[in-house]
Amino acid sequence: MVMYIETGHTTPGLEIVIKLSRALGVDPRWFAFGNPEPERHITQFLGTPECDAIQAIFDLQAILNRRSGTIDVTYNYLDPLGAAQWVKLLEESAFAALVEAVPLQDAFVTIAKLVGNQPVDILGLGAGTARHELGLVRRFLARHHSDIRLLLLDISHALLSLASQEAMVQIPAKWNVPLLCVLGNFQALPTYAHVLDGQGPRCKVVCMFGYTFANLENELRFVEKNLSWLPADSLLLLDVPVAFARADSPHEIEQRDPALSNRRPSDWQRRAEDFATGPIRRYADGVLDVTLERVLDNRATTVPGSYAITASATVRFADKTTGNFSLGCTKRYDVSGLAKSLEALGWNYASHWTYADGTNMLCLFQRAKPTAWRKRRTGASPVKRPKKS
Ligand SMILES: C[S@@+](CC[C@H](N)C(=O)[O-])C[C@H]1O[C@@H](n2cnc3c(N)ncnc32)[C@H](O)[C@@H]1O
């Protein structure tokens, strides 16, 4: 039948046209008369074996039953209730104001200059609801950048679903922006590289918004292990807290850092603590009370000039036992130290923008050409350095 139609021996009737168009997955109007296909979003959702939420719950329960161990922050996001708490936290006024203050437009102007006319991929790692990644895509589209893809990677199915729904609302289908949502672990990023790479060279803009980088146990090892496959000229945009005082002045840090001096708005503090201790309260049996403590911990840092604030929880159980759990850490950075550390890993400092009264910053890095980077590892070569802030 198809051969007869193609060679002009038969003109298909309406019924055949509809059947063929269904089989091919195209619009019958376009198939019969060449009318443009109706616009639709091009979205792909990809699961990976690393995101086994059920196994994660069993692992978490084993830690809780042992009454000690580390409850990685990832457990909070894997659990839909934890993800829901995170979304509520984002709506809390002080937190929302901080998110609103991110100087995305300033960063975009520099990124757009560096990207030029190349096809571009915005890759959000730990993208959550992808608010800022979507903001970058919208800005590129407003400049009529014609070849852009949005790639979102997160370990939370609940948050990734919200992000993809939001993408459909914010990016009109007529722009044909492919959206790829990868439910995955960014600690296994190189194993997804083949699905993240598009056809032909594309400039990757890797984003880690919302302190995601600052929560990593060893952020330099993370960069080395997970970002080395990215080609030269790729960009890395990090959203991190700024050190409140010099890392070697613990007394000053204790006084000035709001996480240690309890100077945060009480509502935010309460919600943040509920979020941090959520996995314990939801998955341990017989919890009487949970006490959260934050301490300055300089052993947890790998970047010069940075310091870490680690959180731990002491739990009293109904069976009269006590549990002690580490809940991970958040680092604060000095931009020069961060630039120096990333430069040694082949990422050159490009620019940074502080916000929220200088307590946070967006930092932009660009992947060095392999030859330049190797030369620098062995000898000196001039690179841009941040001005002392
Ligand atoms: C602090 S939130 C930031 C979310 C988002 N970037 C924002 O600015 O609102 C950290 C995000 O990283 C995700 N995440 C945590 N550990 C992860 C992992 N190992 N692999 C992938 N995503 C992870 C969480 O699900 C969460 O969405």
Ligand as a Chemical Component Dictionary entry (heavy atoms), coordinates in Angstrom:
data_LIG
# 
_chem_comp.id                   LIG 
_chem_comp.type                 NON-POLYMER 
_chem_comp.pdbx_formal_charge   0 
_chem_comp.three_letter_code    LIG 
# 
loop_
_chem_comp_atom.comp_id 
_chem_comp_atom.atom_id 
_chem_comp_atom.alt_atom_id 
_chem_comp_atom.type_symbol 
_chem_comp_atom.charge 
_chem_comp_atom.model_Cartn_x 
_chem_comp_atom.model_Cartn_y 
_chem_comp_atom.model_Cartn_z 
_chem_comp_atom.pdbx_ordinal 
LIG C1  C1  C 0  19.908 22.210 48.511 1  
LIG S1  S1  S 1  18.853 21.498 47.333 2  
LIG C2  C2  C 0  18.988 22.659 45.993 3  
LIG C3  C3  C 0  17.911 22.494 44.972 4  
LIG C4  C4  C 0  17.928 23.523 43.834 5  
LIG N1  N1  N 0  19.168 23.519 43.121 6  
LIG C5  C5  C 0  17.599 24.901 44.371 7  
LIG O1  O1  O 0  18.427 25.814 44.237 8  
LIG O2  O2  O -1 16.480 25.092 44.887 9  
LIG C6  C6  C 0  19.841 20.129 46.804 10 
LIG C7  C7  C 0  19.277 19.344 45.641 11 
LIG O3  O3  O 0  20.213 18.329 45.277 12 
LIG C8  C8  C 0  19.549 17.092 45.113 13 
LIG N2  N2  N 0  20.500 16.041 45.464 14 
LIG C9  C9  C 0  21.061 15.777 46.667 15 
LIG N3  N3  N 0  21.930 14.778 46.583 16 
LIG C10 C10 C 0  21.940 14.402 45.276 17 
LIG C11 C11 C 0  22.656 13.417 44.553 18 
LIG N4  N4  N 0  23.546 12.636 45.157 19 
LIG N5  N5  N 0  22.440 13.302 43.221 20 
LIG C12 C12 C 0  21.528 14.104 42.602 21 
LIG N6  N6  N 0  20.824 15.053 43.241 22 
LIG C13 C13 C 0  21.029 15.200 44.560 23 
LIG C14 C14 C 0  18.363 17.149 46.035 24 
LIG O4  O4  O 0  17.334 16.278 45.652 25 
LIG C15 C15 C 0  17.980 18.621 45.920 26 
LIG O5  O5  O 0  17.080 18.842 44.877 27 
# 
loop_
_chem_comp_bond.comp_id 
_chem_comp_bond.atom_id_1 
_chem_comp_bond.atom_id_2 
_chem_comp_bond.value_order 
_chem_comp_bond.pdbx_ordinal 
LIG C1  S1  SING 1  
LIG S1  C2  SING 2  
LIG S1  C6  SING 3  
LIG C2  C3  SING 4  
LIG C3  C4  SING 5  
LIG C4  N1  SING 6  
LIG C4  C5  SING 7  
LIG C5  O1  DOUB 8  
LIG C5  O2  SING 9  
LIG C6  C7  SING 10 
LIG C7  O3  SING 11 
LIG C7  C15 SING 12 
LIG O3  C8  SING 13 
LIG C8  N2  SING 14 
LIG C8  C14 SING 15 
LIG N2  C9  SING 16 
LIG N2  C13 SING 17 
LIG C9  N3  DOUB 18 
LIG N3  C10 SING 19 
LIG C10 C11 SING 20 
LIG C10 C13 DOUB 21 
LIG C11 N4  SING 22 
LIG C11 N5  DOUB 23 
LIG N5  C12 SING 24 
LIG C12 N6  DOUB 25 
LIG N6  C13 SING 26 
LIG C14 O4  SING 27 
LIG C14 C15 SING 28 
LIG C15 O5  SING 29 
# 
